[in-house]
Amino acid sequence: MFLLPDYRVRQRDYLLDISRALTAQLDLGEVLRLILQAATSMLSGEVGIIALREGDGFHVRAITGTQPDQANLFDPLLEDLRPDADDIDVAQLYSKMRKVAREVDLNLRQVVALPMVVADDMLGILFTFRSYAGAPTENDHRLLQSFADQAAIAVHNARMYEFANQERQRLAAILDYSADGVMILDAHLHIERWNRALSHITGWQPDQVTGRHHDIVIRWARRATGLNLSEAINNGWPRPVSTDTLPETLYIEGDLERLDGTTISVGITYAPLRKPDGALQNIIANVRDITRFREAEELKSTFISVVSHELKTPVALIKGYADTLNRPDANWNRETIIEGLTVIEEEADRLTELIENLLAASKLQAEGMRLTVDDANLPLIAQQAIDRFQTQTEKHTLRAEFPPDFPVICGDTTRLRQVIDNLLSNAIKYSPRGGEVIIRGTYGDAWVQVAISDQGIGLPPDELGRVFERFYRVDSALTSNTQGTGLGLYLAHAVITAHGGKIWANNNPDGGATFSFTLPRRD
């Protein structure tokens, strides 16, 4: 029976232990320590270090035979070493070793050093120092090489693991903190991953959906486009893989039923992820909340509809009266001419008001509400508004009720006049049978309140909170025949809010509506 020499048996055992460590763990420091101890023991060394390449230089990452806090004393050995060098300058290495030996107070007289290389990439250097003089033998180098190779593999594996782990953490962070909802399905449409944004969109938490079938969680209250995912797959989506085309995506848009039963408008893009053989591995779904997009589309349609409707009437009247007055075959008397010009002037004023409101709304959205604050006398503003509007109606009685000691506040008089004008105009417009329109003022220690009430048609209870939205108009037979763009109350709300106040609407018990606002009182 052939017996291996003792040192070969020990080498084999050491390498087996190191191989098991490489397989069992990815703690680079622990594996390097094990390799270094084995190499030092096999070569009867006093001290051993492993220096890894970091950038353009080398730094000690493992040490044995001396205290770890003395690792920096070996830095002179590493100063002139270059990763692209073909070999190590032995004479220079010995000269530096003697200097280091004096610093660490050890009898180091021989050094064996070998690079750690993987795929022509120099990852570091393994050093073993001995206390006796002489040159390392070929067998020493061969023995150390086996450990250097193991160390190189350990470093390579650990760095690959570290890189993969960093990428995994980066992708997990991107997934978890994405503004869009993301879910990952397996090939059988069971949910594997569900991010935070998707929990916010749907109300489902990750632990509630993991492992569930897609169709149990993604339930459509209404689909605006195409088939659902299961139907699309039954109809051949995704098509067989082709090297000539990009991955095929599926887009579905509609109203999704949330966990609490409410709905939300979303658009979902499904993208297939395939295995190397082309088989379907996963489906990645990107879920985007398109509620604001839908609202913007509806707002745009409303804007076009309202503005075109509001422009059509005054333009038609102006054109009609101008054509009539300009007829060359007619000889109009002065009264007819004045009547026609009055209509043209009134309709031109309507157009001017419409344009100003549109510009104000646009400017408000772009820049916010800007105020010019000074003393504001609300009773005076209210009375001036009544004087202007009373001349425009005979069916309504307009009056103001303010206590004599009603305080002057700090505010933008021009903006507050617009608010009262808009509220007073609305009160007249939506009480077609006439009646009283009253502007009342009250105040407390820290606030003032103004309320404008009418005896008109009132408001649908479920629409009281929406009347201050841009372009919103109550849907009724009266409003369809009443002029307006739905911007007046929107602008009034913006002015009061900019003053730090509140504005709201209520129905009166005996009919009609009351619009009220409060403003902070500053003495």
C-alpha positions in Angstrom: 0.0 0.0 0.0 1.4 3.4 -1.1 1.5 6.0 1.8 1.7 9.7 1.3 4.3 11.6 3.1 3.0 13.2 6.3 3.1 16.8 4.9 1.1 15.7 1.9 -1.5 14.2 4.1 -1.7 17.3 6.2 -1.9 19.4 3.0 -4.7 17.3 1.7 -6.6 17.6 5.0 -6.1 21.3 5.1 -7.4 21.7 1.5 -10.4 19.6 2.3 -11.2 21.7 5.3 -10.8 24.8 3.3 -13.0 23.4 0.5 -15.7 22.6 3.0 -15.5 26.1 4.4 -15.8 27.6 0.9 -18.9 25.5 0.4 -20.4 26.1 3.8 -20.0 29.8 4.2 -19.3 33.0 2.4 -17.6 34.9 5.3 -14.5 36.0 3.5 -12.6 36.9 6.7 -13.1 33.5 8.3 -12.1 31.6 5.1 -9.0 33.7 4.6 -8.0 33.2 8.3 -8.4 29.4 7.8 -6.3 29.5 4.6 -3.6 31.6 6.2 -3.3 29.4 9.3 -3.0 26.3 7.1 -0.4 27.8 4.8 1.7 29.1 7.8 1.5 25.7 9.5 2.5 23.8 6.4 5.5 26.0 5.7 6.6 26.3 9.3 6.1 30.0 9.2 6.1 32.5 12.1 3.8 35.0 10.5 1.4 35.0 7.6 -0.6 37.8 5.9 -3.0 38.0 3.0 -3.2 41.3 1.2 -6.1 42.0 -1.2 -6.0 44.3 -4.1 -8.2 47.4 -3.5 -8.1 49.9 -6.3 -4.5 50.4 -7.4 -2.9 49.1 -4.2 -2.9 46.3 -1.7 -4.2 46.2 1.9 -3.8 43.5 4.6 -7.1 41.7 5.1 -5.9 38.7 7.2 -3.0 38.1 9.5 -1.7 35.3 11.8 1.3 35.0 14.1 1.1 38.5 15.5 -1.5 40.9 16.8 -4.2 42.2 14.3 -3.5 45.8 15.4 0.1 45.4 14.0 -1.3 44.7 10.4 -0.5 48.3 9.3 3.2 47.7 10.1 3.3 45.4 7.1 2.2 48.2 4.7 5.8 48.9 3.5 5.8 45.5 1.9 2.9 46.5 -0.2 3.8 50.0 -1.2 5.4 49.3 -4.6 3.5 46.2 -5.6 1.5 46.6 -8.8 -1.5 44.4 -9.8 -0.2 44.3 -13.4 3.4 43.2 -12.4 4.6 39.9 -14.0 6.4 38.9 -10.8 7.5 40.1 -7.3 10.9 41.7 -6.8 12.3 39.3 -4.3 15.4 41.4 -3.4 13.3 44.4 -2.7 10.8 42.3 -0.7 13.5 41.0 1.6 14.9 44.4 2.2 11.4 45.6 3.3 10.9 42.4 5.3 13.9 43.2 7.5 12.6 46.7 8.2 9.1 45.3 9.1 10.8 42.6 11.3 12.4 45.3 13.4 9.1 47.2 13.7 7.1 44.1 14.9 10.1 42.8 17.0 10.1 39.4 15.3 12.9 37.3 13.9 11.7 37.2 10.3 14.5 36.1 7.9 12.7 34.4 5.0 9.5 35.2 3.0 7.5 33.1 0.6 5.0 35.2 -1.5 2.7 34.2 -4.2 0.0 36.1 -6.1 -3.7 35.0 -5.8 -5.0 34.8 -9.4 -8.3 33.9 -10.9 -8.8 34.1 -14.7 -5.6 36.2 -15.1 -7.0 38.7 -12.6 -4.6 39.3 -9.6 -6.8 39.5 -6.5 -4.1 39.6 -3.8 -0.9 38.2 -2.5 -0.3 35.5 0.2 2.8 36.0 2.3 4.4 33.5 4.7 7.4 34.6 6.9 10.0 32.2 8.4 12.5 32.7 11.2 15.4 30.9 9.5 17.5 32.1 6.6 17.7 30.7 3.1 15.8 30.8 -0.1 12.3 29.2 -0.5 12.5 25.9 -2.5 10.4 25.0 -5.5 8.4 22.7 -3.2 7.7 25.7 -0.9 6.3 27.6 -3.8 4.3 24.7 -5.0 2.9 24.1 -1.6 2.0 27.7 -1.0 0.5 27.9 -4.5 -2.2 25.4 -3.6 -3.3 27.7 -0.7 -3.0 30.9 -2.8 -5.3 29.3 -5.4 -7.8 28.5 -2.6 -7.6 32.0 -1.3 -8.2 33.4 -4.8 -11.3 31.3 -5.2 -12.5 32.4 -1.8 -12.0 36.1 -2.6 -13.6 35.7 -6.0 -16.7 33.9 -4.6 -17.1 36.4 -1.8 -16.9 39.3 -4.2 -19.3 37.7 -6.6 -21.7 37.0 -3.7 -21.3 40.6 -2.4 -22.0 42.0 -5.9 -25.0 39.8 -6.3 -26.2 40.7 -2.8 -25.8 44.4 -3.6 -27.7 44.1 -6.8 -30.4 42.1 -5.1 -30.7 44.8 -2.4 -30.7 47.5 -5.0 -33.5 45.8 -7.0 -35.4 45.2 -3.8 -35.1 48.9 -2.9 -36.2 49.9 -6.4 -39.2 47.6 -6.2 -40.2 48.5 -2.7 -39.9 52.3 -3.1 -41.2 52.6 -6.6 -44.0 55.1 -7.0 -45.8 52.6 -9.2 -47.2 49.3 -8.0 -45.2 46.2 -9.0 -46.1 42.6 -8.7 -44.3 39.5 -9.8 -46.3 36.4 -10.9 -45.1 32.9 -11.5 -45.9 31.0 -14.7 -49.2 29.8 -13.2 -50.2 33.4 -12.2 -49.6 33.1 -8.5 -48.3 36.2 -6.8 -44.6 36.0 -5.7 -43.9 39.6 -4.9 -46.0 42.7 -4.1 -44.5 46.1 -3.3 -45.6 48.9 -1.0 -47.1 51.2 -3.6 -49.3 48.4 -4.8 -50.5 47.9 -1.2 -51.4 51.6 -1.1 -53.2 51.3 -4.4 -55.2 48.2 -3.7 -55.4 47.9 0.1 -54.0 44.4 0.0 -50.9 43.8 2.1 -48.0 41.5 0.8 -48.7 38.7 3.3 -52.3 38.6 2.3 -51.6 38.1 -1.4 -48.4 36.1 -1.6 -49.2 32.7 -3.1 -52.7 33.7 -4.2 -53.8 33.6 -7.8 -53.7 36.9 -9.7 -57.5 36.8 -10.5 -58.5 36.5 -6.8 -56.7 39.8 -6.0 -56.9 41.8 -9.2 -60.7 42.1 -9.7 -62.0 44.6 -12.3 -65.1 46.6 -11.5 -64.9 47.9 -15.1 -62.4 47.4 -17.9 -61.8 50.1 -20.4 -59.5 48.1 -22.6 -59.0 44.5 -23.7 -59.3 41.2 -21.9 -58.2 40.4 -18.4 -54.9 38.6 -17.9 -56.3 35.0 -17.7 -58.4 35.6 -20.8 -55.4 37.0 -22.7 -53.3 34.0 -21.8 -56.1 31.7 -23.0 -56.0 33.6 -26.2 -52.3 33.0 -26.8 -50.6 35.8 -24.9 -47.6 36.0 -24.7 -46.8 34.8 -28.2 -43.9 32.2 -28.7 -40.6 33.9 -28.2 -38.8 35.4 -31.2 -35.3 36.7 -31.4 -36.4 39.4 -33.8 -39.0 41.1 -31.6 -38.9 42.8 -28.2 -40.8 41.1 -25.3 -44.5 41.4 -25.9 -46.4 43.4 -23.3 -50.1 43.4 -22.4 -51.9 46.6 -21.2 -55.2 46.6 -19.3 -56.9 49.8 -18.1 -60.0 50.2 -16.0 -61.5 50.6 -12.5 -60.0 48.1 -10.1 -61.9 46.9 -7.1 -59.9 47.5 -3.9 -60.0 45.3 -0.8 -62.5 47.6 1.0 -64.9 47.5 -2.0 -64.1 51.0 -3.4 -62.7 51.4 -6.9 -59.6 53.1 -8.3 -58.6 53.8 -11.9 -55.4 52.0 -12.9 -53.5 50.9 -15.9 -51.5 47.6 -15.7 -48.7 46.7 -18.0 -47.8 43.0 -18.0 -44.4 41.9 -19.3 -43.3 38.2 -19.7 -39.9 37.1 -18.3 -38.6 33.9 -20.0 -36.2 31.1 -19.1 -33.2 30.5 -21.4 -35.2 27.9 -23.3 -38.0 30.4 -24.0 -40.5 29.0 -21.5 -42.4 31.5 -19.4 -40.8 32.0 -16.0 -42.5 35.0 -14.6 -44.8 37.9 -15.4 -43.8 41.3 -14.2 -46.8 43.7 -13.7 -46.5 47.5 -13.4 -49.6 49.0 -11.9 -50.1 52.8 -12.2 -52.8 54.8 -10.5 -54.3 56.9 -13.4 -57.0 58.6 -11.3 -55.4 62.0 -11.8 -55.0 61.3 -15.5 -58.6 60.4 -15.8 -59.6 63.5 -13.8 -57.4 65.7 -16.1 -59.0 64.2 -19.2 -62.5 64.8 -17.7 -61.5 68.3 -16.7 -60.2 69.0 -20.2 -63.5 67.7 -21.7 -65.5 69.8 -19.3 -63.4 72.9 -20.0 -63.9 72.6 -23.7 -67.7 71.9 -23.3 -68.2 74.8 -20.8 -66.1 77.4 -22.6 -67.6 76.6 -26.0 -71.1 76.8 -24.6 -70.4 80.0 -22.7 -68.7 81.6 -25.7 -71.4 80.7 -28.2 -74.3 82.7 -26.8 -72.5 86.1 -26.3 -70.7 85.8 -29.6 -73.9 84.9 -31.4 -75.7 87.9 -29.8 -72.9 90.3 -30.6 -72.7 89.1 -34.2 -76.5 89.2 -34.6 -77.0 92.7 -33.2 -74.0 94.1 -35.1 -75.2 92.6 -38.4 -78.7 94.0 -37.7 -77.5 97.5 -36.9 -75.2 97.5 -39.9 -77.8 96.6 -42.5 -77.5 99.2 -45.3 -81.2 99.0 -46.1 -82.4 99.8 -42.6 -83.0 103.2 -41.0 -82.9 102.5 -37.3 -84.2 105.1 -34.8 -82.0 106.1 -31.9 -83.9 104.0 -29.4 -83.3 100.8 -31.4 -79.6 101.6 -31.9 -79.1 102.2 -28.2 -80.9 99.0 -27.3 -78.7 97.0 -29.7 -75.5 98.6 -28.5 -76.5 97.9 -24.9 -76.9 94.2 -25.7 -73.5 94.2 -27.5 -71.9 96.0 -24.5 -73.4 93.6 -22.0 -72.4 90.5 -23.9 -68.9 91.9 -24.4 -68.7 92.3 -20.6 -69.8 88.7 -20.2 -66.9 87.7 -22.6 -64.5 89.8 -20.6 -65.6 88.3 -17.3 -65.3 84.8 -18.8 -61.8 85.5 -20.1 -60.7 87.1 -16.8 -62.0 84.0 -14.8 -60.2 81.7 -17.1 -57.0 83.6 -16.9 -57.3 83.8 -13.1 -57.9 80.1 -12.8 -54.9 79.4 -15.0 -52.7 81.8 -13.1 -53.9 80.4 -9.8 -52.9 76.8 -10.9 -49.5 77.9 -12.1 -48.5 80.5 -9.4 -50.9 80.1 -6.5 -52.9 82.9 -5.0 -51.0 86.1 -4.4 -52.5 88.7 -2.0 -52.0 92.4 -1.5 -53.0 92.7 2.2 -54.3 96.0 3.7 -57.3 97.0 5.8 -60.5 95.4 4.5 -63.9 96.7 5.4 -66.3 93.8 4.7 -69.6 95.7 5.4 -68.5 98.4 2.9 -67.5 95.8 0.3 -70.9 94.0 0.8 -72.9 97.2 0.5 -71.1 98.3 -2.7 -71.8 94.8 -4.2 -75.5 95.2 -3.3 -75.6 98.6 -5.0 -74.2 97.2 -8.2 -76.3 94.1 -8.4 -79.7 95.7 -7.3 -79.8 97.6 -10.6 -79.6 94.3 -12.5 -82.7 92.7 -10.9 -86.2 93.7 -10.0 -87.4 90.4 -8.6 -84.8 90.3 -5.7 -84.4 92.3 -2.6 -80.8 92.6 -1.6 -79.7 93.8 1.8 -76.8 93.6 4.2 -76.9 92.9 8.0 -73.7 93.7 9.8 -73.4 94.8 13.4 -72.3 98.5 13.8 -69.0 97.5 15.5 -68.0 94.8 12.9 -64.2 94.9 12.9 -62.0 95.9 10.0 -59.7 93.0 9.1 -56.4 92.5 7.2 -57.0 91.2 3.7 -56.9 91.8 0.0 -59.9 94.1 -0.7 -59.9 93.5 -4.4 -59.9 89.7 -3.9 -62.6 89.8 -1.2 -64.8 91.9 -3.4 -64.5 89.2 -6.1 -65.6 86.6 -3.5 -68.7 88.6 -2.4 -69.6 89.5 -6.0 -69.4 85.8 -7.1 -71.5 84.6 -4.1 -74.1 87.4 -4.6 -74.2 86.7 -8.4 -74.8 83.0 -7.7 -77.6 83.8 -5.2 -79.4 85.9 -7.7 -78.8 83.5 -10.6 -80.1 80.4 -8.7 -83.2 82.0 -7.2 -85.1 82.6 -10.5 -88.4 83.4 -8.7 -86.8 86.2 -6.8 -87.0 86.8 -3.0 -84.6 88.1 -0.5 -80.8 87.8 -0.7 -79.2 88.7 2.6 -75.5 89.2 3.4 -75.0 88.8 7.1 -71.9 89.4 9.1 -70.9 88.1 12.6 -67.6 88.0 14.5 -65.8 86.5 17.5 -62.6 87.2 19.3 -60.4 85.5 16.6 -62.6 85.4 13.5 -65.2 87.1 11.3 -67.9 85.4 9.3 -69.9 86.4 6.3 -72.9 84.4 5.0 -74.9 85.0 1.9 -78.3 83.3 1.8 -81.0 83.1 -0.9 -84.5 81.7 -1.4 -83.6 79.7 -4.5 -83.5 76.1 -5.5 -80.8 75.0 -3.1 -78.2 72.4 -3.7 -78.4 68.5 -3.9 -77.1 67.3 -0.4 -74.5 65.0 -2.0 -73.0 67.9 -4.1 -72.5 70.4 -1.3 -68.8 69.5 -1.0 -68.1 69.6 -4.8 -69.4 73.1 -5.7 -66.0 74.6 -5.1 -64.3 72.4 -7.7 -63.0 73.9 -10.9 -65.6 73.9 -13.7 -68.1 72.0 -11.5 -71.7 72.9 -11.9 -74.7 71.3 -10.2 -76.6 69.1 -12.7 -80.2 70.4 -12.9 -82.6 71.7 -15.4 -82.0 75.3 -14.1 -78.2 75.1 -14.3 -78.4 73.9 -17.9 -80.1 77.1 -18.9 -78.0 79.4 -16.6 -74.9 81.1 -17.7 -71.7 80.2 -15.9 -68.4 78.3 -16.2 -68.1 76.9 -12.7 -65.1 79.0 -12.0 -66.6 81.6 -9.7 -66.9 79.4 -6.6 -63.5 77.8 -7.4 -61.8 81.2 -7.3 -63.8 82.2 -4.2 -62.5 79.1 -2.4 -58.9 79.9 -3.5 -59.2 83.5 -2.2 -60.6 82.5 1.2 -58.1 79.7 1.6 -55.2 82.0 0.8 -56.4 84.3 3.6 -56.3 81.4 6.0 -60.1 81.1 6.1 -62.7 78.5 5.3 -65.7 78.5 2.9 -68.7 76.1 2.7 -72.3 75.8 1.6 -75.5 74.7 3.3 -79.1 74.3 2.4 -81.6 76.5 4.3 -84.4 74.6 6.2 -87.1 76.7 4.5 -85.5 76.6 1.0 -82.5 78.1 -0.8 -78.9 77.9 0.1 -76.4 79.8 2.2 -72.7 80.2 1.3 -70.5 81.2 4.3 -66.9 82.0 4.9 -64.8 82.8 7.9 -61.6 84.8 8.0 -59.1 85.3 10.8 -59.4 88.5 12.7 -56.2 90.5 13.3 -56.6 93.4 15.7 
